[in-house]
Amino acid sequence: MLDDLGRLVGIVSRADLLRVHLRSDAEIREDVVQEVLRRVLAVRDGLVTVEVRHGDVTLAGRLDRRSAVDLAGRLAGQVSGVVRVTNAIAYDADDTISDPRQVMPVA
């Protein structure tokens, strides 16, 4: 930044400019839990844990269907402020395949 006389009086970094758009990890976590898990997917408390660090979201736990696991990861990635999602949620049944004899639970 320059003053009226053209002298350097400060430096504005990229982080300074983006800070106004960043959300706290607590705000991001709250949106993932409330909007994605509870409201959209109707996941009961305690089935999935959500950890957020510097915008990186980690989902862990277990759900009944693979499609719900995949959707949870995709929707969490769309929450404002999320940088990356690590989806470590396990599932009981793979409902994304057409032959029910091929369903293998994931440990």
C-alpha positions in Angstrom: 0.0 0.0 0.0 1.2 3.5 -0.8 0.4 6.8 1.0 -0.5 10.0 -0.8 3.1 10.7 -1.5 3.8 7.3 -3.1 5.7 5.9 -0.1 5.3 2.3 0.9 3.3 2.1 4.1 2.2 -1.5 4.2 1.9 -4.8 2.3 -1.4 -6.6 1.7 -1.0 -10.3 1.3 -3.3 -12.7 -0.5 -4.3 -14.1 2.9 -5.3 -10.6 4.1 -7.6 -10.3 1.0 -9.2 -13.7 1.5 -9.6 -13.5 5.2 -13.0 -11.8 4.8 -14.3 -14.7 2.9 -12.9 -17.4 5.2 -15.1 -19.1 7.7 -14.0 -20.6 11.0 -13.6 -24.4 11.3 -16.4 -24.3 13.9 -18.8 -22.6 11.4 -17.9 -25.1 8.7 -18.4 -28.0 11.0 -21.8 -26.7 12.2 -23.0 -26.4 8.6 -21.8 -29.9 7.6 -23.5 -31.4 10.7 -26.7 -29.4 10.6 -27.3 -29.0 6.9 -25.7 -32.0 5.3 -26.0 -34.8 7.9 -29.1 -33.9 9.8 -31.3 -31.9 7.4 -30.5 -33.5 4.0 -29.5 -37.1 5.0 -31.3 -37.4 8.3 -28.3 -39.0 9.9 -28.8 -39.7 13.7 -26.3 -38.1 16.1 -23.3 -40.3 16.8 -23.2 -42.2 13.5 -20.8 -39.8 11.7 -18.1 -37.6 13.2 -17.1 -34.4 11.5 -13.7 -32.8 12.1 -12.6 -29.6 10.4 -9.1 -28.2 10.4 -8.1 -25.2 8.3 -11.1 -25.9 6.0 -10.2 -29.6 5.6 -13.2 -31.7 6.5 -12.9 -35.3 7.7 -16.0 -37.5 7.9 -15.8 -40.8 9.7 -18.3 -43.4 11.1 -20.7 -45.8 9.4 -23.9 -45.5 7.4 -26.2 -48.1 6.0 -25.9 -47.3 2.3 -22.9 -46.5 0.0 -25.0 -43.9 -1.8 -25.5 -42.0 1.4 -21.8 -42.1 2.1 -21.0 -40.7 -1.4 -23.7 -38.0 -1.1 -22.4 -36.9 2.3 -18.9 -36.4 0.9 -20.2 -34.5 -2.1 -22.5 -32.3 -0.2 -19.9 -31.6 2.5 -17.5 -30.4 -0.3 -20.1 -27.8 -1.3 -20.3 -26.1 2.1 -18.9 -22.6 2.0 -15.3 -22.6 3.3 -14.5 -26.2 2.7 -11.1 -26.7 1.1 -11.1 -30.5 0.9 -13.1 -33.5 2.2 -11.7 -36.8 3.4 -14.6 -39.2 3.4 -13.8 -42.2 5.7 -17.4 -43.2 6.3 -17.9 -47.0 6.0 -21.2 -48.5 4.8 -23.1 -51.7 5.3 -24.5 -52.2 1.8 -23.5 -51.1 -1.6 -26.7 -49.9 -3.2 -24.9 -48.5 -6.2 -24.6 -51.9 -7.9 -27.4 -53.6 -9.7 -26.9 -57.3 -8.8 -27.8 -57.8 -5.1 -25.7 -61.0 -5.0 -22.6 -58.8 -5.5 -23.2 -56.7 -2.3 -20.2 -57.0 0.0 -20.1 -55.0 3.2 -17.1 -52.7 3.6 -15.3 -53.1 6.9 
